[in-house]
């Protein structure tokens, strides 16, 4: 029997390809191809994530914020540098 969920969002795995983010009962893969900011980040920077409002996530040590649609449909949000 699973335990009580104490955090609505948690990084559950970091690999050489990307990170796995657990949100409530779902897991989402953030591929470094689409989310390159996490590739060279330290584990403690990646693992400190907050859900500001439902479906909106913030990594304070990296100053990164993403919403669930960007995570689910990364191809719809091309990386643009200005």
VMD Tcl script that draws the C-alpha trace (Angstrom):
set ca {
  {0.00 0.00 0.00}
  {1.52 3.35 -1.01}
  {2.23 5.99 1.58}
  {0.71 9.43 1.83}
  {1.82 11.91 -0.81}
  {3.51 14.77 1.01}
  {4.53 16.78 -2.05}
  {2.42 17.31 -5.16}
  {5.60 17.50 -7.29}
  {8.94 15.71 -7.03}
  {11.89 14.88 -9.25}
  {12.09 11.10 -9.00}
  {14.94 10.34 -11.40}
  {17.77 12.11 -13.18}
  {19.46 10.36 -16.09}
  {21.87 11.28 -18.86}
  {18.83 11.76 -21.14}
  {16.56 13.87 -18.94}
  {14.62 14.00 -15.71}
  {11.42 12.34 -14.48}
  {8.98 14.60 -12.70}
  {6.22 13.06 -10.54}
  {3.13 15.26 -10.34}
  {0.42 13.89 -8.07}
  {-0.11 10.39 -9.55}
  {1.47 11.08 -12.98}
  {5.09 11.01 -14.13}
  {6.50 13.15 -16.94}
  {9.83 12.88 -18.74}
  {11.66 16.12 -19.45}
  {14.13 15.31 -22.22}
  {17.27 17.46 -22.25}
  {16.65 17.95 -25.99}
  {13.65 20.11 -25.10}
  {14.73 21.23 -21.63}
  {18.51 21.80 -21.95}
  {18.73 24.00 -18.83}
  {18.69 20.88 -16.65}
  {21.55 19.06 -18.45}
  {24.46 20.68 -16.60}
  {22.59 21.55 -13.39}
  {23.54 20.01 -10.07}
  {21.24 17.35 -8.62}
  {20.26 19.54 -5.66}
  {19.30 22.34 -8.08}
  {17.15 19.97 -10.15}
  {15.49 18.31 -7.17}
  {14.33 21.56 -5.58}
  {11.06 22.07 -7.43}
  {7.83 23.74 -6.32}
  {4.31 23.74 -7.71}
  {3.32 27.41 -7.60}
  {-0.23 26.74 -8.76}
  {-1.66 23.51 -10.17}
  {0.18 22.73 -13.40}
  {2.91 25.38 -12.97}
  {6.35 24.37 -11.69}
  {9.32 26.43 -10.51}
  {12.95 25.51 -9.89}
  {14.16 28.41 -7.68}
  {17.87 27.56 -7.76}
  {17.78 27.50 -11.58}
  {15.21 30.28 -12.08}
  {13.20 28.01 -14.40}
  {9.43 27.91 -14.53}
  {7.40 25.60 -16.75}
  {3.74 24.82 -17.11}
  {2.29 21.38 -17.70}
  {1.39 22.09 -21.34}
  {5.03 22.89 -22.12}
  {6.05 19.58 -20.49}
  {3.38 17.55 -22.29}
  {3.90 19.24 -25.69}
  {7.51 20.45 -25.81}
  {7.54 20.55 -29.62}
  {4.94 23.29 -29.51}
  {7.35 25.52 -27.57}
  {10.56 25.84 -29.59}
  {13.61 27.19 -27.82}
  {14.25 30.77 -28.88}
  {17.21 32.85 -27.80}
  {17.10 36.64 -27.94}
}
mol new
graphics top color blue
foreach p $ca { graphics top sphere $p radius 0.5 }
foreach p [lrange $ca 0 end-1] q [lrange $ca 1 end] { graphics top cylinder $p $q radius 0.2 }
display resetview
